[in-house]
Amino acid sequence: MPAEQRQAAGPTGSAYDKGIRILNAAGQTRAGLVRRLSRAGYEEAEVRQACDQLEARGYLDDRNFAASRLRRRQQQGRGARLIAAELRQKGVSPEVIDEVLSERDEDAEVARAMELAAKLVARRADEPPARRRDHVMAALVRRGYPAGLARRALQQANEELTGG
């Protein structure tokens, strides 16, 4: 529908209102909302104006989105590297990502990696040590934990398994 017809249809047809409905359903980054509104057929200037208004009113905030995503994904056992990649994919700026990640609890991340490694090692206790090591390391790295942290977590989990 052309912009003239949407505006003639009243406030329910505006990019701002569509943005409110999208944000009401799920949090978005500015880039994500721009993408969704553009895909819905709104003109670039109308999309930019709607996003500016939504930001000014506090409905659209990349930093809050990133902080919320960080907390949720950490609770799901994901590491900072994976979370940062997801935030980049969602269109969050590198500065905001760095700021949010700098506020995370690194001790809690280490504890989560240790806990996950212990579960994975216990699950694969009957496998040969080399195969178990490969599986656990791969699983930890896939979840976004740095290789050094994954190695330490694996070593500790193996020591607990063998009682050494």
Secondary structure as the mmCIF struct_conf table of DSSP 4:
data_model
#
loop_
_struct_conf.conf_type_id
_struct_conf.id
_struct_conf.beg_label_comp_id
_struct_conf.beg_label_asym_id
_struct_conf.beg_label_seq_id
_struct_conf.end_label_comp_id
_struct_conf.end_label_asym_id
_struct_conf.end_label_seq_id
HELX_RH_AL_P HELX_RH_AL_P1 ALA A 3 ALA A 8
TURN_TY1_P TURN_TY1_P1 ALA A 9 ALA A 9
HELX_RH_3T_P HELX_RH_3T_P1 PRO A 11 GLY A 13
BEND BEND1 SER A 14 SER A 14
HELX_RH_AL_P HELX_RH_AL_P2 ALA A 15 ALA A 25
BEND BEND2 ALA A 26 ALA A 26
HELX_RH_AL_P HELX_RH_AL_P3 ARG A 30 ARG A 39
TURN_TY1_P TURN_TY1_P2 ALA A 40 GLY A 41
HELX_RH_AL_P HELX_RH_AL_P4 GLU A 44 ALA A 56
TURN_TY1_P TURN_TY1_P3 ARG A 57 GLY A 58
BEND BEND3 TYR A 59 TYR A 59
HELX_RH_AL_P HELX_RH_AL_P5 ASP A 62 GLN A 75
TURN_TY1_P TURN_TY1_P4 GLN A 76 GLY A 77
HELX_RH_AL_P HELX_RH_AL_P6 ALA A 80 GLN A 89
TURN_TY1_P TURN_TY1_P5 LYS A 90 GLY A 91
HELX_RH_AL_P HELX_RH_AL_P7 PRO A 94 SER A 102
TURN_TY1_P TURN_TY1_P6 GLU A 103 GLU A 103
BEND BEND4 ARG A 104 ARG A 104
HELX_RH_AL_P HELX_RH_AL_P8 GLU A 106 ARG A 123
TURN_TY1_P TURN_TY1_P7 ARG A 124 ASP A 126
BEND BEND5 GLU A 127 GLU A 127
HELX_RH_AL_P HELX_RH_AL_P9 PRO A 129 ARG A 142
TURN_TY1_P TURN_TY1_P8 ARG A 143 GLY A 144
HELX_RH_AL_P HELX_RH_AL_P10 ALA A 147 THR A 162
TURN_TY1_P TURN_TY1_P9 GLY A 163 GLY A 163
#
